[in-house]
Amino acid sequence: MEVRHLADPIRFPSMTTAEIRAAFLVETLFAPDEVVLLYAETDRAIVGSAVPGDKPLRLEASKEIAAQYFCERRELGVLNIGGKGSVTVDGVGYKLENKDILYVGQGAREVVFESAQLESPAAFYLLSFPAHRAFPTTKASLADAAAVHVGQPTACNERTIYKYIHPGGIRSCQLVMGITVVAPGSNWNTMPPHTHERRCEIYLYFDMAEETRVFHLMGTAEETRHIVVANRQAVISPSWSIHSGVGTGPYAFCWGMGGENQAFDDMDAIDIHRIR
């Protein structure tokens, strides 16, 4: 498991492009036949992926979390952005199609990933935070998610937010998770941007063409920088940073949060006049 220590807002303005990418961008996800995990010290988040081939992949604990099994003191969100697959949790199987999410509660001892078809393997995105209370393992499809349509075509930011793991949907200890799909003809997400002083937020960009890129904005309002993000790459946004982006083509992203509370609307809006 890779361990990532993020930069603070004092150091951030003087960082080079390479240093910013090394600190906040996760480029190593979705390796075939492998479970990839990255431990970020901000809110003790773990970002990962599992792409099973002809053999199942098992989610194991490691010394970084000092646990006998991965979910001993953690909860886990699993989003499938690939072909059909399944996740077996303590002997119970859950079939996940594209854009299905599975919540795995604290205390689950065994988590195993499988693909239904080798020619179109499942691609499981993993997001985990510490948990002090157990909730039931629960699956939800895109149709089950709470859909909120926001933005407008004239502002190039029309999009649909699908909330899966949240107080009004799948219950969890602190994980909040869903996806946003940007409408055809729009390219902005979250503009004007905001911060979450009480929790971090992690974006996984996906459903992008090979030549498409998202220019992800981060930093403080007065000291913004951007990271150029390709398909199936993630950006870790600490609580002090804005998070917004604009794409050169169609895209979607999975957003996930963990921290002090689970209120989706708990955000500190940034006046557009402040942004530099």
C-alpha positions as CSV (number, residue, x, y, z in Angstrom):
1,M,0.0,0.0,0.0
2,E,1.4,3.4,-1.0
3,V,1.4,6.0,1.8
4,R,0.8,9.6,0.7
5,H,1.5,12.7,2.8
6,L,-0.2,15.7,1.3
7,A,1.1,19.3,1.2
8,D,-0.3,22.1,3.3
9,P,-1.7,25.4,2.1
10,I,1.5,27.2,3.1
11,R,3.8,25.0,0.9
12,F,1.3,24.6,-1.9
13,P,1.8,28.0,-3.8
14,S,5.5,27.3,-4.3
15,M,5.1,23.7,-5.6
16,T,6.0,22.8,-9.1
17,T,3.6,21.0,-11.5
18,A,5.4,17.7,-10.8
19,E,5.3,18.2,-7.1
20,I,1.5,19.0,-7.1
21,R,0.8,15.9,-9.2
22,A,3.0,13.7,-7.0
23,A,1.1,14.9,-3.9
24,F,-2.5,15.0,-5.0
25,L,-3.0,12.9,-8.2
26,V,-3.5,9.2,-8.1
27,E,-2.4,7.7,-11.5
28,T,-1.8,4.1,-10.6
29,L,-5.4,2.8,-10.3
30,F,-7.0,0.0,-12.2
31,A,-4.0,-2.2,-12.8
32,P,-5.2,-5.6,-14.3
33,D,-5.3,-8.6,-12.0
34,E,-4.3,-6.5,-9.0
35,V,-5.7,-4.7,-5.9
36,V,-4.1,-1.2,-5.7
37,L,-4.4,0.8,-2.5
38,L,-3.2,4.2,-1.5
39,Y,-3.3,5.5,2.1
40,A,-3.7,9.3,2.4
41,E,-3.1,10.9,5.8
42,T,-5.9,13.4,5.2
43,D,-8.9,12.0,7.1
44,R,-7.1,8.6,6.9
45,A,-8.7,7.9,3.5
46,I,-7.8,4.9,1.4
47,V,-8.3,5.1,-2.3
48,G,-7.9,2.0,-4.4
49,S,-9.1,-0.3,-7.2
50,A,-9.5,-3.9,-8.1
51,V,-9.6,-5.3,-11.7
52,P,-10.1,-9.1,-11.5
53,G,-9.0,-11.2,-14.4
54,D,-9.3,-15.0,-14.5
55,K,-8.9,-15.3,-10.7
56,P,-10.7,-13.5,-7.9
57,L,-9.0,-10.8,-6.0
58,R,-9.1,-10.6,-2.2
59,L,-9.0,-7.3,-0.2
60,E,-6.3,-7.8,2.4
61,A,-5.3,-5.7,5.4
62,S,-1.7,-4.4,5.7
63,K,0.6,-3.1,8.4
64,E,-0.4,0.5,7.5
65,I,-3.8,0.1,9.1
66,A,-2.7,-2.3,11.8
67,A,-5.7,-4.5,11.5
68,Q,-6.4,-8.3,11.2
69,Y,-8.7,-7.6,8.2
70,F,-9.4,-4.6,6.1
71,C,-12.8,-3.6,7.5
72,E,-12.0,-4.4,11.1
73,R,-12.2,-0.6,11.9
74,R,-13.1,0.7,8.5
75,E,-16.1,1.0,6.1
76,L,-15.7,0.7,2.3
77,G,-17.5,2.0,-0.8
78,V,-17.1,0.0,-4.1
79,L,-18.1,1.6,-7.4
80,N,-18.0,-0.6,-10.6
81,I,-17.0,1.5,-13.7
82,G,-16.2,-1.5,-15.9
83,G,-18.0,-4.6,-17.1
84,K,-20.2,-6.9,-15.0
85,G,-18.7,-8.3,-11.8
86,S,-19.4,-9.4,-8.3
87,V,-18.2,-8.6,-4.8
88,T,-18.6,-11.3,-2.1
89,V,-18.7,-10.1,1.5
90,D,-18.4,-12.8,4.2
91,G,-19.8,-15.4,1.8
92,V,-22.7,-13.3,0.4
93,G,-22.4,-12.4,-3.3
94,Y,-23.5,-9.0,-4.8
95,K,-23.6,-8.6,-8.5
96,L,-22.5,-5.2,-9.6
97,E,-23.1,-3.8,-13.1
98,N,-21.6,-0.5,-14.4
99,K,-22.3,2.4,-12.0
100,D,-23.6,0.1,-9.3
101,I,-22.2,0.9,-5.8
102,L,-21.8,-1.5,-2.9
103,Y,-21.3,-0.2,0.7
104,V,-19.4,-2.6,2.9
105,G,-19.9,-2.0,6.6
106,Q,-17.3,-2.0,9.4
107,G,-16.7,-5.5,10.7
108,A,-16.9,-7.4,7.4
109,R,-14.0,-9.9,7.5
110,E,-13.7,-11.1,3.9
111,V,-14.2,-9.0,0.6
112,V,-13.5,-10.8,-2.7
113,F,-13.8,-9.3,-6.2
114,E,-14.6,-11.1,-9.4
115,S,-15.3,-10.3,-13.1
116,A,-18.2,-11.9,-15.0
117,Q,-16.4,-11.8,-18.4
118,L,-12.7,-11.8,-19.1
119,E,-13.1,-9.8,-22.3
120,S,-14.9,-7.0,-20.4
121,P,-13.6,-7.1,-16.8
122,A,-15.1,-5.3,-13.9
123,A,-13.2,-2.3,-12.7
124,F,-13.9,-1.7,-9.0
125,Y,-13.1,1.7,-7.5
126,L,-12.5,1.6,-3.7
127,L,-12.9,4.3,-1.2
128,S,-12.6,3.7,2.6
129,F,-12.6,5.7,5.8
130,P,-12.3,4.7,9.4
131,A,-15.6,3.7,11.1
132,H,-16.6,3.4,14.7
133,R,-20.1,2.0,14.0
134,A,-21.3,-0.9,11.8
135,F,-24.0,-0.5,9.2
136,P,-25.3,-3.3,6.9
137,T,-23.6,-4.1,3.6
138,T,-25.9,-2.7,1.0
139,K,-26.0,-2.4,-2.8
140,A,-27.5,0.4,-4.9
141,S,-27.8,0.9,-8.7
142,L,-27.9,4.1,-10.6
143,A,-31.8,3.9,-10.5
144,D,-31.7,3.6,-6.7
145,A,-29.6,6.8,-6.2
146,A,-31.1,10.1,-5.4
147,A,-30.7,12.2,-8.6
148,V,-30.4,16.0,-8.4
149,H,-30.2,18.0,-11.6
150,V,-28.1,21.2,-11.3
151,G,-26.5,23.8,-13.5
152,Q,-27.7,25.1,-16.9
153,P,-26.6,24.9,-20.5
154,T,-25.9,28.6,-20.8
155,A,-23.3,28.3,-18.0
156,C,-21.8,25.1,-19.6
157,N,-22.3,23.3,-16.2
158,E,-25.5,21.2,-16.6
159,R,-25.0,18.0,-14.7
160,T,-26.8,15.3,-12.6
161,I,-25.6,14.4,-9.2
162,Y,-26.4,10.8,-8.1
163,K,-26.2,10.3,-4.3
164,Y,-25.8,6.7,-3.2
165,I,-24.2,6.6,0.2
166,H,-25.7,9.4,2.3
167,P,-28.1,9.9,5.2
168,G,-31.1,9.7,3.0
169,G,-29.8,6.6,1.1
170,I,-27.4,3.9,2.1
171,R,-26.5,4.5,5.7
172,S,-22.8,4.7,6.8
173,C,-20.7,5.9,9.6
174,Q,-18.9,8.7,7.9
175,L,-18.5,7.8,4.2
176,V,-20.5,9.9,1.7
177,M,-20.3,8.8,-1.9
178,G,-21.9,9.2,-5.3
179,I,-21.3,10.1,-8.9
180,T,-21.8,13.2,-11.1
181,V,-22.5,12.9,-14.9
182,V,-21.9,16.1,-16.9
183,A,-24.6,16.7,-19.6
184,P,-23.6,16.6,-23.3
185,G,-22.5,20.1,-24.3
186,S,-21.5,21.1,-20.8
187,N,-17.9,20.8,-19.4
188,W,-17.8,22.5,-16.0
189,N,-18.4,20.9,-12.6
190,T,-18.7,22.9,-9.4
191,M,-18.2,26.4,-10.6
192,P,-18.1,28.7,-8.6
193,P,-16.3,26.2,-6.4
194,H,-16.4,25.6,-2.6
195,T,-14.4,24.0,0.2
196,H,-15.3,21.6,3.0
197,E,-13.4,22.7,6.1
198,R,-14.7,19.7,7.9
199,R,-13.9,16.9,5.5
200,C,-11.8,16.0,2.5
201,E,-13.2,15.1,-0.9
202,I,-11.8,12.7,-3.5
203,Y,-12.7,12.8,-7.2
204,L,-12.3,9.8,-9.5
205,Y,-12.7,10.9,-13.2
206,F,-14.0,8.2,-15.6
207,D,-16.0,7.5,-18.7
208,M,-13.6,9.7,-20.6
209,A,-12.2,9.2,-24.1
210,E,-8.5,8.5,-24.5
211,E,-7.8,12.0,-25.8
212,T,-10.1,13.8,-23.2
213,R,-8.6,15.6,-20.3
214,V,-10.1,17.4,-17.2
215,F,-8.3,20.5,-15.9
216,H,-9.0,20.0,-12.2
217,L,-8.7,23.2,-10.1
218,M,-7.5,23.1,-6.5
219,G,-5.7,25.2,-3.9
220,T,-7.0,28.2,-1.9
221,A,-9.3,30.7,-3.7
222,E,-6.5,33.2,-3.9
223,E,-3.8,30.7,-5.0
224,T,-5.4,28.2,-7.4
225,R,-3.5,25.7,-9.5
226,H,-4.6,23.0,-11.9
227,I,-3.9,19.3,-12.4
228,V,-4.4,17.8,-15.9
229,V,-6.3,14.5,-15.3
230,A,-6.8,11.6,-17.6
231,N,-9.4,8.8,-17.6
232,R,-9.6,6.7,-14.4
233,Q,-7.3,9.0,-12.4
234,A,-8.2,10.4,-9.0
235,V,-7.5,13.7,-7.2
236,I,-7.3,14.0,-3.4
237,S,-8.7,17.3,-2.3
238,P,-7.9,18.2,1.4
239,S,-10.3,20.3,3.4
240,W,-8.6,23.6,2.7
241,S,-8.7,23.2,-1.1
242,I,-11.3,24.1,-3.6
243,H,-12.3,21.4,-6.1
244,S,-13.7,22.1,-9.5
245,G,-12.9,21.1,-13.1
246,V,-13.5,21.6,-16.7
247,G,-13.2,18.9,-19.4
248,T,-12.2,18.9,-23.0
249,G,-14.9,16.3,-23.7
250,P,-17.6,14.3,-21.9
251,Y,-16.8,12.9,-18.5
252,A,-18.2,11.7,-15.2
253,F,-16.7,11.5,-11.8
254,C,-17.2,9.7,-8.5
255,W,-17.1,12.0,-5.5
256,G,-16.4,10.7,-2.0
257,M,-16.1,12.4,1.4
258,G,-15.2,11.6,4.9
259,G,-14.7,13.8,8.0
260,E,-16.7,15.5,10.6
261,N,-20.3,15.1,9.2
262,Q,-22.3,13.7,6.4
263,A,-24.4,16.7,5.4
264,F,-24.1,16.9,1.6
265,D,-24.8,20.7,1.6
266,D,-22.2,21.4,4.3
267,M,-19.9,23.4,2.1
268,D,-18.3,26.9,2.1
269,A,-19.1,28.6,-1.2
270,I,-16.3,30.7,-2.7
271,D,-17.3,34.1,-4.3
272,I,-16.2,34.1,-7.9
273,H,-14.5,37.5,-7.4
274,R,-12.1,35.9,-4.9
275,I,-10.7,33.3,-7.2
276,R,-7.2,33.9,-8.6
